[in-house]
Structures are given as structure tokens and as C-alpha cells.
């Protein structure tokens, strides 16, 4: 069942599974999108079918305006929005609460977890934006050595924000357990019918290892 959700600074849609597993995950969007992005909807439905309570939510920058990219000065507020989403899920259903996001949203989730390891039990990163397109030296990995939260990275083989080989090299900086799921022929939008199921399969392996 999917229903609109609003609680303080958290706004989005809540997926309630028929048979809750005790796991819950908040999913957020990328810089140019919102919580209605087809990728987030597809992943949320796959996780809901597996018993996860899922909260798809708009980050604070998107709540402030319906279009346009986030401002660098607003990133901290977006991370607080993620923290609030996790707190909302804990009140609703969460024995174990996870955070996930596409591109910018996933990056903010990793930064929150690096500064606060208790923010989530694990991370789902869809198309982590390793570097801007055609600027491979401008890596967004400064916080990776502080990331102790297990994470699943789902990445397209044609993503201009980082090749699979670049991702593997970057993930070696992370002390936590990580999994890289490569989606063949997919770009940054991960537009492939395989993405939701493969993301779920890898994530379930991670959660089972932690239980």
C-alpha cells in the first residue's frame, strides 16, 4: 500500500508492505529530480514486495522549490532531511532503518553516515556521483575513509560520473563492507529492468550478513 506522507520536514510517499519484515528504508532522489522519479518508484516497489517499509521522500532543497539543482550551501540541510526521514521510519516500523538515494541523494547519505555512524544500519547508493562527467580528478571521496556503515553501490557500466573500475578503486577507501553491483549498458539513470531486483538481491545479502 502506498500513501502520502508528511511529518515535520519529511514529505513524500510511504510504502507499507503486506508482511513487514522489520526492515525500513528511506529513499531520496538526485539533484534534478524528486521522489516521484521512476527509478525510486521501481526500487521502492521491489523493496516493499520483500517486506521493507519504504519512505520515498523529497529532500529539503526540492521541498523549497519544484525544480532546479541544490545549492552547495544547502547540502547540510539535505543531510538533516535524511536524518529526519530515518527518525520518522523508526517511529513507524523500523527495527532496522536504512538510507538510500540516487546520485546526489546517495552522496548525502554517505556523508551523513560518515559523520554519524548511527544514522543508518546500511546504505543503498544508486549511481554514486564519483566525479563530474569528464573531470575524473575531482573525486567526491574525501569522507570515504570515515564511512563505517555497510553499503551497496549500484552502478551503470556507462555512467559518465564514474566507470566501474573507478568505483572499485574508490570503494577500496571505505573501511566498511561494500558491494558493487554493475548494471550492464546502463547510464547514470540506471534505466534497466534489472536494476530494482539486482539492488534488492545485493541489499538482502548485506542485511542477512548483519543479522
Beta strands, then each sheet from edge to edge (+ up, - down):
strand 1: 2-7
strand 2: 10-15
strand 3: 23-28
strand 4: 53-57
strand 5: 96-102
strand 6: 123-126
strand 7: 151-156
strand 8: 178-183
sheet 1: 1+ 2- 4+ 3+ 5+ 6+ 7+ 8+
end
